[in-house]
Amino acid sequence: MNEQLASLNVGSILDLFVAIAEDLKRRGITRSTNNPVADLAELYFEQALTLSRAPKSTKGYDATDVKGRKYEIKGRRLTRDNPSRELSAIRNIEGQHFDFLAGVLFEENLTVLKACLIPREVVPANSTHVAHTNSRKFLLRDEIWAIHAVQDVTAQLRTAEKRIRDATRAAFD
């Protein structure tokens, strides 16, 4: 694939990128045509844990389960150029908008590396306050999985990922 891309000019690659982003949205894999990491994280958790996604831009959480528990879902793609495990900002943790922080680390090729459910009570002690954004910075370090209350859900996400990755376009028409 990289050899095929190398033969294309920049305009053609950008056109291909736009077409791919639009097709992923049409299939319901993503909810926008932006970077797919957050949307993939939400979709995989939704499928793996039978969650219902909240409407776009819902404050403080992304999905709920049948018991009414709320999940703030975050994903991070690790790359050679940027191996950071810092999740996007967690706002107003004191407002108790979610019950679980659902975190997934993706390999560079967007396959699931590791995933976990972190009870909200665990987040403050394992994150730092960022004053200028009034948010929490959370690093999804390997040590997080060792915390007693944290649940490893890697296998469940990989199962959902496989089902979604193997789906053909016809499955979405």
Secondary structure, 3 states (H helix, E strand, C coil): CHHHHHCCCHHHHHHHHHHHHHHHHHCCCCCCCCCCHHHHHHHHHHHHHCCEECCCCCCCCCEECCCCCEEEEEEEECCCCCCCCECCCEECHHHCCCCEEEEEEECCCCCEEEEEEEEHHHCHHHEEEEHHHCEEEEECCHHHHHCCCCEECHHHHHHHHHHHHHCCHHHHC
